[in-house]
Amino acid sequence: MAETPSRARRAPDPDPDRPVSTARMVATLYGSRLRSQASFRTSFLADVLGQVLIVGTEFLELWVILSQVSTLGGMTLPQVAVVYGLGALAFGIGDLFFGEIDGLSATIKSGTLETLLIRPVPMLLQISSLDLSLRRIGRIVVGLAMYVVALGIAGFDPTAATLVLAVIAPLAGAAIFGALFTLAGAMQFWLVDGREFANAFTYGGNYVATTPGAVFALPMRAFFTFVIPATLIAYAPTLALLELPGPALIPTGAGWLGAPAAVLAWILAALLWRAGIRRYTGAGG
């Protein structure tokens, strides 16, 4: 008897023993979180609007300062807007994908981590996608718009090299923030309740990243360049993009150091995360 057309066209079942790729895990986990939140459109739009208002209010603080003085850290308002927009964009991307990791202490204390450890999915991927919040897209959208518009107003003269830097800078900045969130989470394997301590480096780094680095005293500038590379996220790339002279410790050429700094930060974050996972013995100690 001839096969029916529907049976003839049916694809063979996938091999059940074939391992699932990391890319497919990422797409499945993040896709399910995004679809579940996007289904509640009113709530989603309200959350995004809230983030837009927060970013606007934060930049308003810098605008008020610059309304009283002509420059801030040697930068005019459009140039400061480039720094703020680039920093907000990088932080928004990093926070979207890795922002939940710094709350690992709550997962540990509740015993939820044990249920995640027995799953055949990388722990870092599970934690980062545990509570993916689409409201953070508001910060990304506003940051991108401010970054692009401010570059035009500030007199950006594009060349092949600076166009590459303009694209790489927010991605490298997001990678640095992702590494900082991972480091903040990994430290909580040793700290009883380390989220507030960790926030000093993640959200504190965001404040530094969105502010011209020249306004900080030399010791603080050194700390947030060579220890926590926050000034390499937005301030240093802005100097390179607009061909502005940099202060001590942050020359114009430092704008290209974001990507190498991100690689080094992730190496350290991966080592500390792995050490924390090996040290963990359970919620009961």
C-alpha contacts under 8 A as a table, 3 or more apart, distances in Angstrom:
res1	aa1	res2	aa2	distance
3	E	7	R	6.36
3	E	8	A	6.16
4	T	7	R	5.41
4	T	8	A	6.27
5	P	8	A	5.00
5	P	9	R	6.21
6	S	9	R	5.38
6	S	10	R	6.30
7	R	10	R	5.19
14	P	18	R	7.92
15	D	18	R	5.40
20	V	24	R	6.58
20	V	25	M	6.95
21	S	24	R	5.26
21	S	25	M	6.40
22	T	25	M	4.97
22	T	26	V	6.18
23	A	26	V	5.14
23	A	27	A	6.20
24	R	27	A	5.04
24	R	28	T	6.00
25	M	28	T	5.14
25	M	29	L	6.02
25	M	121	V	7.55
26	V	29	L	5.36
26	V	30	Y	5.90
26	V	31	G	7.88
26	V	125	L	7.25
27	A	30	Y	5.54
27	A	31	G	5.47
28	T	31	G	5.15
28	T	32	S	6.06
29	L	32	S	5.44
29	L	33	R	6.51
29	L	126	Q	7.88
29	L	129	S	6.57
30	Y	33	R	5.20
30	Y	34	L	6.15
30	Y	129	S	6.07
30	Y	132	L	7.43
31	G	34	L	5.17
31	G	35	R	6.10
32	S	35	R	5.25
32	S	36	S	6.14
33	R	36	S	5.30
33	R	37	Q	6.42
33	R	129	S	7.45
33	R	131	D	7.59
33	R	132	L	6.23
34	L	37	Q	5.40
34	L	38	A	6.02
34	L	132	L	7.42
34	L	133	S	7.92
34	L	134	L	6.88
35	R	38	A	5.13
35	R	39	S	6.20
36	S	39	S	5.53
36	S	40	F	7.58
37	Q	40	F	5.78
37	Q	41	R	7.78
37	Q	44	F	6.78
37	Q	133	S	7.71
37	Q	134	L	6.97
38	A	41	R	5.75
38	A	44	F	6.38
38	A	134	L	7.83
40	F	43	S	5.65
40	F	44	F	6.09
41	R	44	F	4.95
41	R	45	L	6.05
42	T	45	L	5.25
42	T	46	A	6.17
43	S	46	A	5.13
43	S	47	D	6.16
44	F	47	D	5.23
44	F	48	V	6.23
44	F	134	L	7.10
44	F	135	R	6.47
45	L	48	V	5.10
45	L	49	L	6.07
45	L	135	R	7.85
46	A	49	L	5.12
46	A	50	G	6.16
47	D	50	G	5.02
47	D	51	Q	6.41
47	D	135	R	4.88
47	D	138	G	7.98
48	V	51	Q	5.16
48	V	52	V	6.30
48	V	134	L	7.50
48	V	135	R	4.49
48	V	136	R	6.73
48	V	137	I	6.49
48	V	138	G	4.59
48	V	139	R	7.86
49	L	52	V	4.97
49	L	53	L	6.25
49	L	138	G	6.58
50	G	53	L	5.17
50	G	54	I	6.26
50	G	135	R	7.93
50	G	138	G	7.78
51	Q	54	I	5.00
51	Q	55	V	6.24
51	Q	135	R	6.60
51	Q	136	R	6.58
51	Q	137	I	7.97
51	Q	138	G	5.15
51	Q	139	R	5.68
52	V	55	V	5.29
52	V	56	G	6.14
52	V	138	G	5.18
52	V	139	R	5.87
52	V	142	V	6.41
53	L	56	G	5.01
53	L	57	T	6.03
54	I	57	T	5.14
54	I	58	E	6.22
55	V	58	E	5.13
55	V	59	F	6.32
55	V	88	A	7.80
55	V	139	R	6.32
55	V	142	V	7.31
56	G	59	F	5.25
56	G	60	L	6.09
57	T	60	L	4.91
57	T	61	E	6.67
58	E	61	E	5.49
58	E	62	L	7.29
59	F	62	L	5.26
59	F	63	W	6.33
59	F	81	A	7.94
59	F	84	Y	7.29
60	L	63	W	4.85
60	L	64	V	6.11
61	E	64	V	5.25
61	E	65	I	6.47
62	L	65	I	5.11
62	L	66	L	6.24
63	W	66	L	5.09
63	W	67	S	6.09
63	W	77	L	7.09
64	V	67	S	5.07
64	V	68	Q	6.87
65	I	68	Q	5.54
65	I	69	V	6.60
65	I	72	L	7.94
66	L	69	V	4.94
66	L	70	S	5.97
66	L	71	T	6.28
66	L	72	L	6.62
66	L	76	T	7.74
66	L	77	L	6.50
67	S	70	S	7.17
69	V	72	L	7.29
70	S	76	T	6.64
71	T	74	G	5.35
71	T	75	M	5.01
71	T	76	T	4.80
71	T	77	L	7.08
72	L	75	M	5.18
72	L	76	T	6.58
72	L	77	L	7.89
72	L	80	V	7.58
72	L	212	P	7.20
72	L	215	V	7.13
73	G	212	P	5.80
73	G	213	G	7.11
73	G	214	A	4.84
73	G	215	V	4.83
74	G	214	A	7.39
75	M	79	Q	5.64
75	M	80	V	5.99
75	M	212	P	7.55
76	T	79	Q	5.27
76	T	80	V	6.13
77	L	80	V	5.04
77	L	81	A	6.07
78	P	81	A	4.92
78	P	82	V	6.43
78	P	150	A	5.47
78	P	151	L	7.57
78	P	153	I	6.26
78	P	154	A	5.15
79	Q	82	V	5.14
79	Q	83	V	6.64
79	Q	150	A	6.99
79	Q	151	L	7.56
79	Q	154	A	5.62
79	Q	238	T	7.72
80	V	83	V	5.10
80	V	84	Y	6.15
80	V	211	T	7.33
80	V	212	P	6.71
81	A	84	Y	4.96
81	A	85	G	5.79
81	A	146	M	6.75
81	A	147	Y	7.03
81	A	150	A	5.80
82	V	85	G	5.16
82	V	86	L	5.97
82	V	146	M	6.92
82	V	147	Y	5.07
82	V	148	V	7.82
82	V	150	A	5.25
82	V	151	L	5.95
82	V	154	A	7.88
82	V	238	T	6.70
83	V	86	L	5.34
83	V	87	G	6.00
83	V	147	Y	7.65
83	V	209	A	7.62
83	V	210	T	5.64
83	V	211	T	6.69
83	V	212	P	6.85
83	V	234	A	5.23
83	V	235	Y	5.43
83	V	238	T	6.10
84	Y	87	G	5.12
84	Y	88	A	5.94
84	Y	143	G	7.53
84	Y	146	M	7.93
84	Y	147	Y	7.58
84	Y	209	A	7.59
84	Y	210	T	4.29
84	Y	211	T	6.51
84	Y	234	A	7.44
85	G	88	A	5.15
85	G	89	L	6.04
85	G	142	V	7.52
85	G	143	G	4.33
85	G	144	L	6.32
85	G	145	A	7.49
85	G	146	M	4.92
85	G	147	Y	4.33
85	G	150	A	7.90
85	G	210	T	7.47
86	L	89	L	5.14
86	L	90	A	6.18
86	L	143	G	6.28
86	L	144	L	7.04
86	L	146	M	7.88
86	L	147	Y	5.40
86	L	169	A	7.90
86	L	170	P	6.16
86	L	210	T	7.55
86	L	233	I	7.88
86	L	234	A	5.48
87	G	90	A	5.22
87	G	91	F	6.06
87	G	143	G	7.50
87	G	170	P	7.49
87	G	173	G	7.45
87	G	206	N	7.05
87	G	209	A	5.47
87	G	210	T	4.86
87	G	233	I	6.45
87	G	234	A	5.08
88	A	91	F	5.14
88	A	92	G	5.88
88	A	139	R	6.54
88	A	140	I	6.82
88	A	142	V	7.97
88	A	143	G	4.97
88	A	144	L	8.00
88	A	206	N	7.69
88	A	210	T	6.71
89	L	92	G	5.12
89	L	93	I	6.36
89	L	139	R	6.74
89	L	140	I	4.82
89	L	141	V	7.48
89	L	142	V	7.61
89	L	143	G	4.41
89	L	144	L	5.64
89	L	147	Y	7.89
89	L	170	P	6.46
89	L	174	A	7.87
90	A	93	I	5.39
90	A	94	G	6.22
90	A	140	I	7.70
90	A	170	P	4.82
90	A	171	L	6.53
90	A	172	A	7.77
90	A	173	G	5.00
90	A	174	A	4.29
90	A	177	F	7.46
90	A	233	I	7.52
91	F	94	G	5.07
91	F	95	D	5.76
91	F	140	I	7.98
91	F	173	G	7.24
91	F	174	A	5.79
91	F	177	F	6.25
91	F	206	N	6.55
92	G	95	D	5.12
92	G	96	L	5.99
92	G	136	R	6.11
92	G	137	I	6.97
92	G	139	R	5.49
92	G	140	I	4.93
92	G	143	G	7.92
92	G	174	A	7.60
93	I	96	L	5.16
93	I	97	F	6.57
93	I	136	R	8.00
93	I	137	I	7.95
93	I	140	I	6.43
93	I	174	A	5.60
94	G	97	F	5.58
94	G	98	F	5.72
94	G	99	G	6.78
94	G	173	G	7.98
94	G	174	A	4.48
94	G	175	A	6.47
94	G	176	I	7.84
94	G	177	F	5.31
94	G	178	G	4.91
95	D	98	F	5.24
95	D	99	G	4.06
95	D	100	E	7.71
95	D	136	R	7.31
95	D	177	F	7.38
95	D	178	G	7.13
96	L	99	G	5.89
96	L	132	L	6.60
96	L	133	S	6.60
96	L	134	L	7.29
96	L	136	R	5.85
96	L	137	I	7.43
97	F	100	E	7.90
97	F	128	S	6.09
97	F	129	S	6.98
97	F	132	L	6.93
97	F	178	G	7.53
98	F	101	I	5.77
98	F	128	S	4.99
98	F	129	S	7.74
98	F	178	G	5.48
98	F	181	F	6.18
98	F	182	T	7.19
99	G	102	D	6.49
99	G	128	S	7.01
99	G	178	G	7.63
99	G	181	F	6.27
100	E	103	G	5.64
100	E	104	L	7.48
100	E	127	I	6.85
100	E	128	S	5.63
100	E	129	S	7.64
100	E	130	L	7.26
100	E	131	D	6.59
100	E	132	L	7.43
100	E	181	F	7.98
101	I	104	L	5.56
101	I	124	L	7.97
101	I	127	I	5.98
101	I	128	S	5.63
101	I	181	F	6.00
101	I	182	T	6.00
101	I	184	A	7.47
101	I	185	G	5.14
102	D	105	S	7.80
102	D	181	F	5.54
102	D	182	T	6.82
102	D	184	A	5.24
102	D	185	G	4.22
102	D	195	R	6.04
102	D	198	A	6.74
102	D	199	N	7.59
103	G	106	A	5.98
103	G	107	T	7.21
103	G	185	G	6.59
103	G	195	R	5.87
104	L	107	T	5.08
104	L	108	I	6.22
104	L	127	I	7.81
104	L	185	G	5.51
104	L	186	A	7.94
104	L	188	Q	6.62
104	L	195	R	7.80
105	S	108	I	5.02
105	S	109	K	6.13
105	S	185	G	7.66
105	S	188	Q	5.70
105	S	189	F	7.43
105	S	192	V	7.16
105	S	193	D	5.91
105	S	194	G	6.76
105	S	195	R	6.90
106	A	109	K	5.19
106	A	110	S	6.09
106	A	193	D	8.00
107	T	110	S	5.35
107	T	111	G	6.33
107	T	112	T	5.28
107	T	113	L	5.71
108	I	111	G	5.34
108	I	112	T	6.32
108	I	113	L	5.49
108	I	282	G	7.78
108	I	283	A	5.96
109	K	112	T	7.77
109	K	283	A	5.78
110	S	113	L	7.80
110	S	283	A	7.27
111	G	114	E	5.87
111	G	115	T	7.66
111	G	282	G	7.38
111	G	283	A	5.27
112	T	115	T	5.52
112	T	116	L	6.72
113	L	116	L	5.07
113	L	117	L	6.21
114	E	117	L	5.15
114	E	118	I	6.81
114	E	282	G	6.81
114	E	283	A	7.87
115	T	118	I	5.77
115	T	119	R	7.11
116	L	119	R	5.50
116	L	123	M	6.80
116	L	126	Q	7.22
117	L	120	P	7.93
117	L	123	M	6.65
121	V	125	L	7.25
121	V	126	Q	6.92
122	P	125	L	5.42
122	P	126	Q	6.49
123	M	126	Q	5.12
123	M	127	I	6.21
124	L	127	I	5.24
124	L	128	S	6.04
125	L	128	S	5.27
125	L	129	S	6.20
126	Q	129	S	5.37
126	Q	130	L	5.87
127	I	130	L	5.07
128	S	131	D	7.39
128	S	132	L	7.25
129	S	132	L	5.21
133	S	136	R	6.22
134	L	137	I	5.62
135	R	138	G	5.94
136	R	139	R	5.52
136	R	140	I	6.74
137	I	140	I	4.94
137	I	141	V	6.12
138	G	141	V	5.25
138	G	142	V	6.23
139	R	142	V	5.29
139	R	143	G	5.85
140	I	143	G	5.12
140	I	144	L	6.03
141	V	144	L	5.24
141	V	145	A	6.19
142	V	145	A	5.16
142	V	146	M	6.05
143	G	146	M	5.19
143	G	147	Y	5.94
144	L	147	Y	5.04
144	L	148	V	6.19
145	A	148	V	5.39
145	A	149	V	6.07
146	M	149	V	5.29
146	M	150	A	5.68
147	Y	150	A	5.39
147	Y	151	L	6.13
148	V	151	L	5.32
148	V	152	G	6.65
149	V	152	G	5.32
149	V	153	I	6.41
150	A	153	I	5.01
150	A	154	A	5.82
151	L	154	A	5.16
151	L	155	G	6.48
151	L	156	F	5.36
152	G	155	G	5.58
152	G	156	F	5.65
153	I	156	F	7.54
154	A	242	L	7.57
155	G	242	L	7.14
156	F	241	L	6.72
156	F	242	L	5.58
157	D	241	L	7.99
157	D	242	L	7.38
158	P	161	A	7.97
158	P	162	T	5.79
158	P	163	L	5.89
159	T	162	T	5.22
159	T	163	L	5.95
160	A	163	L	5.33
160	A	164	V	6.40
161	A	164	V	5.25
161	A	165	L	6.32
162	T	165	L	4.86
162	T	166	A	5.97
162	T	240	A	7.69
162	T	241	L	5.81
163	L	166	A	4.96
163	L	167	V	6.44
164	V	167	V	5.33
164	V	168	I	6.10
165	L	168	I	5.00
165	L	169	A	5.63
165	L	237	P	7.45
165	L	241	L	7.46
165	L	256	W	7.25
166	A	169	A	5.60
166	A	170	P	7.48
166	A	237	P	7.88
166	A	241	L	7.15
167	V	170	P	6.54
167	V	171	L	7.23
168	I	171	L	5.32
168	I	172	A	5.99
168	I	259	A	7.75
169	A	172	A	5.17
169	A	173	G	5.99
169	A	233	I	6.96
169	A	234	A	7.31
169	A	237	P	6.55
169	A	258	G	6.69
169	A	259	A	7.63
170	P	173	G	4.92
170	P	174	A	6.02
170	P	233	I	7.36
170	P	234	A	7.68
171	L	174	A	5.04
171	L	175	A	6.21
172	A	175	A	5.01
172	A	176	I	6.27
172	A	233	I	7.19
172	A	258	G	5.59
172	A	259	A	4.96
172	A	262	A	6.10
173	G	176	I	5.06
173	G	177	F	6.30
173	G	232	L	7.65
173	G	233	I	4.55
173	G	234	A	7.21
173	G	258	G	6.54
173	G	259	A	7.79
173	G	262	A	7.38
174	A	177	F	5.10
174	A	178	G	6.05
175	A	178	G	4.91
175	A	179	A	6.19
175	A	262	A	5.68
175	A	266	W	7.90
176	I	179	A	5.10
176	I	180	L	6.22
176	I	229	P	7.71
176	I	233	I	7.51
176	I	258	G	7.89
176	I	261	A	7.22
176	I	262	A	4.69
176	I	265	A	6.50
176	I	266	W	7.50
177	F	180	L	4.93
177	F	181	F	6.16
177	F	202	T	6.97
178	G	181	F	5.17
178	G	182	T	6.23
179	A	182	T	4.99
179	A	183	L	6.07
179	A	262	A	7.35
179	A	265	A	5.75
179	A	266	W	5.11
179	A	269	A	5.76
180	L	183	L	5.02
180	L	184	A	6.03
180	L	201	F	7.11
180	L	202	T	5.97
180	L	265	A	7.46
180	L	269	A	7.43
181	F	184	A	4.99
181	F	185	G	6.17
181	F	202	T	6.18
182	T	185	G	5.04
182	T	186	A	6.06
182	T	269	A	5.93
182	T	270	A	7.91
182	T	273	W	7.20
183	L	186	A	5.04
183	L	187	M	6.22
183	L	268	L	7.85
183	L	269	A	4.96
183	L	272	L	6.86
183	L	273	W	7.03
184	A	187	M	5.43
184	A	188	Q	6.96
184	A	195	R	7.51
184	A	198	A	4.82
184	A	199	N	7.52
184	A	201	F	7.55
184	A	202	T	7.44
185	G	188	Q	5.46
185	G	189	F	7.66
185	G	195	R	7.82
185	G	198	A	7.51
185	G	273	W	7.85
186	A	189	F	5.82
186	A	269	A	7.64
186	A	272	L	6.08
186	A	273	W	4.86
186	A	276	G	5.87
187	M	190	W	5.70
187	M	191	L	6.39
187	M	194	G	7.28
187	M	198	A	7.82
187	M	272	L	7.66
187	M	276	G	7.50
188	Q	191	L	4.62
188	Q	192	V	6.73
188	Q	193	D	6.85
188	Q	194	G	5.35
188	Q	195	R	7.35
189	F	192	V	7.73
189	F	276	G	5.49
189	F	277	I	7.71
189	F	279	R	7.59
189	F	280	Y	6.73
190	W	276	G	7.63
191	L	194	G	5.23
193	D	196	E	7.67
194	G	197	F	5.14
194	G	198	A	5.98
195	R	198	A	4.99
195	R	199	N	6.08
196	E	199	N	5.02
196	E	200	A	6.79
197	F	200	A	5.59
197	F	201	F	7.66
198	A	201	F	5.59
198	A	202	T	6.52
199	N	202	T	4.94
199	N	203	Y	5.30
199	N	204	G	6.56
200	A	203	Y	6.00
200	A	204	G	4.75
200	A	205	G	7.28
201	F	204	G	5.10
201	F	205	G	5.29
201	F	228	I	7.43
202	T	205	G	5.04
202	T	206	N	6.34
203	Y	206	N	4.85
203	Y	207	Y	6.44
204	G	207	Y	5.16
204	G	208	V	6.47
205	G	208	V	5.12
205	G	209	A	5.97
205	G	224	F	7.65
205	G	228	I	7.29
205	G	230	A	5.45
206	N	209	A	4.97
206	N	210	T	6.27
206	N	230	A	7.18
207	Y	210	T	5.47
207	Y	211	T	6.51
208	V	211	T	5.27
208	V	212	P	7.71
208	V	213	G	7.15
208	V	224	F	7.64
208	V	230	A	6.12
208	V	231	T	6.71
209	A	212	P	7.65
209	A	213	G	7.78
209	A	230	A	4.96
209	A	231	T	5.37
209	A	232	L	7.66
209	A	233	I	6.00
209	A	234	A	5.78
209	A	235	Y	6.60
210	T	234	A	6.74
210	T	235	Y	7.37
211	T	215	V	7.93
211	T	235	Y	7.24
212	P	215	V	6.15
212	P	235	Y	5.74
213	G	216	F	5.86
213	G	221	R	6.63
213	G	231	T	6.04
213	G	235	Y	6.23
214	A	217	A	7.70
214	A	221	R	7.68
214	A	246	G	7.79
214	A	247	P	5.88
216	F	220	M	6.12
216	F	221	R	5.69
217	A	220	M	5.47
217	A	221	R	6.02
218	L	221	R	4.95
218	L	222	A	6.07
218	L	248	A	7.66
219	P	222	A	5.10
219	P	223	F	6.26
220	M	223	F	5.04
220	M	224	F	6.21
221	R	224	F	5.27
221	R	225	T	6.12
221	R	231	T	7.77
221	R	249	L	7.74
222	A	225	T	5.14
222	A	226	F	5.88
222	A	227	V	7.60
222	A	249	L	6.92
223	F	226	F	5.63
223	F	227	V	5.13
223	F	228	I	6.26
223	F	229	P	7.89
224	F	227	V	5.84
224	F	228	I	4.59
224	F	229	P	5.16
224	F	230	A	5.34
224	F	231	T	6.12
225	T	228	I	5.86
225	T	229	P	4.26
225	T	230	A	6.10
225	T	231	T	5.53
225	T	232	L	6.55
225	T	250	I	7.95
226	F	229	P	5.72
229	P	232	L	5.49
229	P	233	I	7.08
229	P	261	A	7.03
230	A	233	I	5.42
230	A	234	A	7.73
231	T	234	A	6.29
231	T	235	Y	5.35
231	T	236	A	6.07
232	L	235	Y	6.19
232	L	236	A	5.05
232	L	237	P	6.78
232	L	254	A	7.05
232	L	255	G	6.43
232	L	257	L	6.66
232	L	258	G	5.34
232	L	261	A	7.95
233	I	236	A	6.88
233	I	237	P	7.00
233	I	258	G	6.05
234	A	237	P	5.42
234	A	238	T	6.06
235	Y	238	T	5.18
235	Y	239	L	6.44
235	Y	255	G	7.72
236	A	239	L	5.16
236	A	240	A	6.55
236	A	246	G	7.81
236	A	250	I	6.74
236	A	251	P	7.66
236	A	252	T	6.65
236	A	253	G	7.84
236	A	254	A	5.67
236	A	255	G	4.24
236	A	256	W	7.89
237	P	240	A	5.08
237	P	241	L	6.05
237	P	252	T	7.95
237	P	254	A	7.22
237	P	255	G	3.74
237	P	256	W	6.66
237	P	258	G	7.85
238	T	241	L	4.99
238	T	242	L	5.98
238	T	243	E	7.98
238	T	244	L	7.98
238	T	255	G	7.02
239	L	242	L	5.46
239	L	243	E	5.53
239	L	244	L	4.78
239	L	245	P	6.70
239	L	246	G	6.58
239	L	252	T	5.42
239	L	255	G	6.63
240	A	243	E	4.93
240	A	244	L	6.60
240	A	252	T	5.17
240	A	253	G	6.31
240	A	254	A	7.62
240	A	255	G	5.31
240	A	256	W	7.79
241	L	244	L	7.97
241	L	255	G	7.95
243	E	252	T	7.00
244	L	252	T	6.63
245	P	251	P	6.76
245	P	252	T	5.82
246	G	250	I	5.51
246	G	251	P	4.52
246	G	252	T	5.29
247	P	250	I	5.56
247	P	251	P	6.35
248	A	251	P	6.89
250	I	253	G	7.98
250	I	254	A	5.96
251	P	254	A	5.51
252	T	255	G	6.15
253	G	256	W	6.13
253	G	257	L	7.86
254	A	257	L	5.31
254	A	258	G	7.88
255	G	258	G	6.63
256	W	259	A	7.10
257	L	260	P	5.48
257	L	261	A	6.03
258	G	261	A	5.13
258	G	262	A	6.12
259	A	262	A	5.02
259	A	263	V	6.40
260	P	263	V	5.14
260	P	264	L	6.34
261	A	264	L	5.17
261	A	265	A	6.01
262	A	265	A	5.03
262	A	266	W	6.12
263	V	266	W	5.23
263	V	267	I	6.27
264	L	267	I	5.13
264	L	268	L	6.37
265	A	268	L	5.25
265	A	269	A	6.06
266	W	269	A	4.79
266	W	270	A	5.87
267	I	270	A	5.24
267	I	271	L	6.27
268	L	271	L	5.23
268	L	272	L	6.18
269	A	272	L	5.21
269	A	273	W	5.94
270	A	273	W	5.07
270	A	274	R	6.03
271	L	274	R	5.21
271	L	275	A	6.19
272	L	275	A	5.06
272	L	276	G	6.12
273	W	276	G	5.06
273	W	277	I	6.24
274	R	277	I	5.20
274	R	278	R	6.26
275	A	278	R	5.20
275	A	279	R	6.15
276	G	279	R	5.03
276	G	280	Y	6.18
277	I	280	Y	5.28
281	T	284	G	7.83
281	T	285	G	5.80
282	G	285	G	5.35
